[in-house]
Amino acid sequence: MSAPEVFQLSMGPLTGVAFGPDRSQVAVSPNNNEAQIYSRSGDSWDLKQTLSEHDKLITSISWAPNTNRIVTCSQDRNAYVWTPTAQGWKPALVLLRINRAATCVKWSPKEDKFAVGSGARTIAVCSFDEENNWWVSKHVKKPLRSTVLSIDWHPNNVLLAAGAADAKAYVFSAFIKGIDAKPEPTVWGDRLPFGTICGEFASPNGGWVHDVAFSPSGDALAFVSHDSSVNIVYPSGPGEPPAAFISVRCPSLPYLSLTFTNESQLVAAGHDCQPVVFSGSSSGWAYSHSLDEAAASGSRALTPNATGTRSASGGGRLNSEAFNMFKAADTRGQTKAPVSGAGAGAGAIPVGSDGMLLTVHQNSITSVEPYEWNASGEVVKVSTVGKDGRLVLWPVSGKAPGGIAGRMANLQM
């Protein structure tokens, strides 16, 4: 497996990321109220433009590959659609009609509408009103009982999945008359007026749902929750119990994001700082391998150059074995004190002798997205961004590498 491409875009967290149509540009938010557009130049990304319209932190960004429009949402309860012009990117305000922060946004596959999740227990499905020349929204509210943390569109452009802090994943109809044609029947249902609940699935141990994703065909739904589980649902039909509900419980820290690479494989990442691959089918899913070969590369500094020096360790109250054990448990999620060069146990993050993680990312991964596809439509590269300000491009292989592949062998399903 070839090495990942690593880029340090910010010294702080990246709270939103979206790639342009040809992957030569990327829009990110460096944990503030601005969206920065970078253009790739060889082995680096150069800042080209800054989009400044929001008053508070931008929480999510989505870039439409065909219409080349960007939509951003923010804690200021607003969303803007940015259209490229000769003078730069021109913003258009969206009438969201929400009274809490907007948390996530995503264009539909046909790019004629987008959905915005919020802390108001509401999903705003937005479309363009040509008569008034602005973006308007319709609300999905019931049965949401808490903040919407993630959304994803079904390939048919009508169904919408959402993960919420009420520990449930939902599938709704986002059919808008006059915009959507009547959809073909699917395993999720055939009669789909706006707001119809096509599925409601609880997290196995009550953890809030961080992310949801449809499979490429749309016939399966996966979601990750704060109880450190990866869940895959195969519906059997409208009003019927699922044909299969598979829950893979992991000894690792919770995952925050996931994406399918094909019908039988997905990539998840989160607080463990490394993207991992799961594979399976309706008969069962299991952990496959990690994309980050940590043991072979040693620790990576958070910044390109060291920002300080560490004093030689000695005795003292804060250098005891017991203190290091509790420190590792608190900051690294380890149940044992880190040992230089040793492989970590299942679910633990490997740490070098200098205290740096042996993974590429030095902090939680907040987003995993497809980056490159092959001729058959399967994802061959994924991108990750994290709270360490890094953007990493990972090649996806169907074969499990050595090293840390066996560290999570104790997964139970």
Secondary structure, 3 states (H helix, E strand, C coil): CCCCEEEECCCCCCCEEEECCCCCEEEEECCCCEEEEEEEECCEEEEEEEEECCCCCEEEEEECCCCCCEEEEECCCCEEEEEEECCEEEEEEECCCCCCCEEEEEECCCCCEEEEEECCCCEEEEEEECCCCEEEEEEECCCCCCCEEEEEECCCCCEEEEEECCCEEEEEECCCCCCCCCCCCECCECCCCCCCEEEEEECCCCCCEEEEEECCCCCCEEEEECCCEEEEEECCCCCCCCCEEEEEECCCCCEEEEEEEECCEEEEEECCCCCEEEEEECCEEEEEEECCCCCCCCCCCCCCCCCCCCCCCCCCHHHCHHHHHHHHHHHCCCCCCCCCCCCCCCCCCCECCCCCECCCCCCCEEEEEEEEECCCCCEEEEEEEECCCEEEEEECCCCCCCCHHHCCCCCEC
